[in-house]
Amino acid sequence: MSNNKYRILVVEDERSINSLVEAILTANGYQAILAQTGAQAQIMAVSFQPDLILLDLGLPDMDGQDLIRLIRNEFSIPVIVVSARTDERDKVKALDLGASDYVTKPFGSAELLARIRANLRDCLRNRESGMPQEAFHAGDLGIDFGKRRVTLLEQEIPFTQTEFNILALLARHAGKVLTHETVIKTIWGNSDPGNVKKLQVNMANIRKKLGETPGATHYIFTEIGVGYRMLEEES
């Protein structure tokens, strides 16, 4: 897909980082819009209608967590947090408030661009079609959502109903981090403590059926203390 039509709002109060991100985005065909405060960001979000927001949490006039909440009340555009905060509680809170992804500083330009592409693809798919995604393909893994069929190396792999629901949820949001709480609420409908163990057991079974072992992950990546991320779909 062509990048040049995408506007990205960068909310960051450090000028050096602002300039760096602007340079990365511009070099890759995106239009960068810069804001240094939460108040500026809210005005620019309304004025420019960006396709995606890159948000630092440490803003001079408000906490970025509060800005996520305000943005989510008005817009459905992807918000990727880019922050030096590494505490898993900050990551989980940001994602549960509605952030689409979380990138920790210092970051590599390749990773940042990959996260941007993944979130824009997901957003574009939702805009262009009210129909749900029919299939997913990444590496040797294939998922047919309608037929509830999973193949690996062209061989069908049997999954229980719950295992398939978890795998399908991650695949529909491939490239994005889904928190444990998000997965649990979506699959079981509540945050009962017992569902945490259920999730762990089901994830272990899913990984085993996909041929994954500790230290040899190919499709589902664990964000320690936060959640899970599925390998991006092939373009």
matplotlib code that plots the C-alpha trace (Angstrom):
import matplotlib.pyplot as plt

x = [0.0, 1.2, 2.3, 2.2, -1.5, -1.0, -0.8, 0.8, 0.5, 3.6, 3.0, 6.4, 7.8, 11.5, 12.5, 15.4, 13.1, 10.4, 12.9, 14.2, 10.7, 9.7, 12.8, 12.0, 8.4, 9.2, 11.9, 9.3, 6.6, 4.4, 3.3, 4.4, 2.4, 4.1, 2.6, 4.5, 1.7, -1.6, -3.6, -1.9, -2.4, -6.2, -6.5, -4.4, -6.3, -9.5, -7.9, -5.8, -7.7, -4.5, -4.5, -2.3, -0.9, 2.5, 2.2, 4.8, 3.4, 5.5, 3.9, 4.4, 0.7, -0.9, -0.1, -0.3, -2.6, -5.2, -4.7, -5.4, -8.7, -9.6, -8.7, -10.6, -13.7, -13.6, -11.6, -11.1, -7.7, -4.7, -2.6, 1.0, 2.6, 6.3, 7.6, 10.6, 8.4, 9.2, 7.0, 4.6, 1.8, 2.2, 2.1, -1.0, -2.8, -2.1, -3.2, -6.4, -7.2, -7.2, -3.7, -3.1, 0.5, 3.4, 7.0, 9.7, 12.4, 15.1, 13.6, 14.9, 13.4, 12.7, 10.6, 8.7, 7.9, 6.8, 4.4, 3.1, 2.5, 0.7, -1.6, -2.4, -3.1, -5.6, -7.2, -7.4, -9.0, -11.7, -12.3, -12.5, -14.8, -17.5, -17.0, -14.7, -11.3, -11.8, -8.3, -4.9, -1.5, 1.9, 4.9, 3.6, 0.5, -2.9, -6.2, -9.6, -11.9, -15.2, -14.4, -12.6, -9.7, -6.0, -3.2, 0.5, 2.8, -0.5, -1.5, -4.7, -4.1, -7.0, -7.8, -10.5, -13.1, -11.4, -8.0, -9.2, -11.0, -7.8, -5.7, -8.2, -8.4, -4.6, -4.5, -7.2, -5.0, -1.7, 1.3, -0.5, -0.1, -3.2, -3.1, -3.9, -7.0, -8.2, -7.9, -9.6, -12.5, -13.0, -12.8, -14.6, -16.5, -15.1, -11.8, -12.4, -8.9, -9.5, -9.5, -5.9, -4.9, -7.3, -5.5, -2.1, -3.1, -4.7, -1.7, 0.6, -1.5, -1.7, 2.1, 2.6, 0.3, 2.1, 5.4, 6.7, 9.0, 10.5, 13.0, 11.8, 8.8, 7.7, 4.1, 3.0, 5.3, 5.0, 5.3, 6.5, 3.9, 1.7, 0.2, 0.7, 1.4, 0.8, 3.3, 2.3, 0.3, 2.1, 1.4]
y = [0.0, 3.5, 5.4, 9.0, 9.5, 8.7, 11.5, 10.6, 12.9, 12.7, 13.8, 14.3, 17.2, 16.4, 18.3, 15.9, 12.9, 14.9, 15.7, 12.1, 10.6, 13.3, 12.4, 8.7, 9.2, 11.7, 9.4, 6.6, 8.6, 9.6, 13.1, 14.0, 16.4, 17.5, 18.4, 19.0, 19.1, 17.2, 20.4, 20.8, 17.1, 17.4, 20.4, 18.8, 15.6, 17.5, 19.7, 17.2, 14.0, 11.9, 8.2, 7.3, 8.8, 8.2, 9.3, 9.9, 9.5, 12.1, 15.3, 18.7, 19.5, 16.1, 12.4, 10.6, 8.0, 10.7, 11.8, 8.2, 8.3, 11.7, 10.5, 7.3, 9.2, 11.0, 8.9, 5.3, 5.9, 3.8, 5.1, 3.7, 4.7, 5.5, 5.8, 5.4, 3.9, 0.2, -0.8, -3.4, -1.7, 1.4, -0.8, -2.7, 0.5, 2.2, -0.7, -1.3, 2.4, 2.0, 2.3, 0.0, -0.8, 0.1, 0.8, 1.3, 3.9, 3.7, 2.2, 1.1, 2.8, -0.6, -1.7, 1.5, 1.5, -2.2, -1.4, 1.6, -0.6, -3.2, -0.8, 1.1, -2.2, -3.2, 0.2, 0.2, -3.2, -2.0, 1.1, -0.6, -3.4, -3.9, -7.6, -9.5, -10.7, -14.1, -15.6, -15.1, -16.2, -15.8, -18.1, -21.6, -20.8, -20.4, -19.7, -19.8, -17.9, -18.9, -22.6, -22.4, -24.3, -24.0, -25.4, -25.6, -26.6, -27.2, -29.9, -29.2, -28.9, -29.7, -27.0, -27.0, -24.2, -22.1, -22.6, -21.5, -18.5, -17.3, -17.9, -16.2, -13.2, -12.8, -13.3, -10.6, -8.2, -9.5, -7.2, -5.6, -6.4, -7.7, -7.6, -10.7, -8.8, -8.0, -11.7, -13.0, -10.6, -11.3, -15.1, -15.6, -12.3, -11.5, -11.0, -13.9, -14.8, -18.5, -17.4, -16.4, -20.1, -21.1, -18.7, -20.0, -23.6, -22.8, -20.8, -23.6, -26.0, -23.6, -23.1, -26.9, -27.5, -24.8, -26.6, -23.8, -24.4, -21.9, -19.8, -20.9, -18.7, -18.3, -17.0, -15.9, -13.6, -12.9, -9.4, -10.2, -9.2, -7.6, -9.9, -11.6, -10.5, -12.5, -12.4, -9.9, -11.2, -11.5, -8.6]
z = [0.0, -0.7, 2.4, 1.1, 1.9, 5.6, 8.2, 11.5, 14.5, 16.7, 20.3, 21.9, 24.0, 23.4, 20.3, 19.5, 19.4, 17.6, 14.9, 14.7, 14.4, 11.8, 9.7, 9.9, 8.9, 6.1, 4.6, 4.4, 2.7, 5.7, 6.5, 10.0, 12.2, 15.4, 18.8, 22.0, 24.5, 25.1, 24.4, 21.0, 20.2, 20.8, 18.5, 15.8, 16.0, 15.3, 12.6, 10.7, 11.3, 11.3, 10.4, 13.4, 16.5, 18.1, 21.7, 24.4, 27.9, 29.7, 28.4, 30.1, 30.6, 31.2, 31.5, 28.2, 29.8, 30.2, 26.6, 25.4, 27.2, 25.7, 22.2, 22.5, 23.4, 20.1, 17.6, 16.6, 15.0, 16.1, 19.0, 19.4, 22.7, 22.3, 25.9, 28.1, 30.8, 30.9, 33.9, 32.8, 34.7, 32.5, 29.4, 30.5, 31.5, 28.2, 26.2, 28.3, 27.9, 24.1, 22.9, 19.9, 20.6, 22.9, 21.8, 24.5, 24.1, 22.9, 19.7, 16.4, 13.3, 11.6, 14.6, 14.8, 11.1, 11.3, 14.2, 12.2, 9.1, 11.1, 12.8, 9.5, 7.8, 10.5, 10.4, 6.6, 6.5, 8.9, 6.8, 3.4, 4.4, 7.0, 6.4, 8.8, 7.6, 6.0, 6.3, 7.7, 6.4, 7.9, 7.2, 7.1, 9.2, 7.6, 9.4, 7.7, 10.1, 8.4, 8.3, 11.7, 10.1, 10.9, 8.7, 9.3, 6.4, 4.5, 7.1, 9.1, 12.8, 15.2, 17.8, 20.5, 20.3, 22.9, 21.4, 18.0, 19.4, 21.1, 18.0, 15.8, 18.1, 18.0, 14.2, 13.6, 15.4, 14.1, 14.8, 17.8, 21.5, 23.2, 26.9, 29.1, 30.3, 26.8, 25.7, 28.8, 28.6, 24.9, 25.2, 28.5, 29.0, 32.4, 34.4, 36.8, 38.3, 37.3, 33.7, 33.9, 34.5, 31.7, 29.3, 30.3, 29.7, 26.4, 25.2, 26.1, 24.1, 21.1, 21.1, 21.2, 18.3, 16.3, 17.1, 19.3, 22.2, 24.8, 23.0, 19.6, 18.9, 15.3, 15.4, 18.9, 20.8, 24.5, 25.8, 29.3, 31.9, 29.3, 26.8, 23.4, 19.8, 16.6, 13.8, 11.1, 8.2, 4.9, 2.5]

ax = plt.figure().add_subplot(projection="3d")
ax.plot(x, y, z, "-o")
ax.set_aspect("equal")
plt.show()
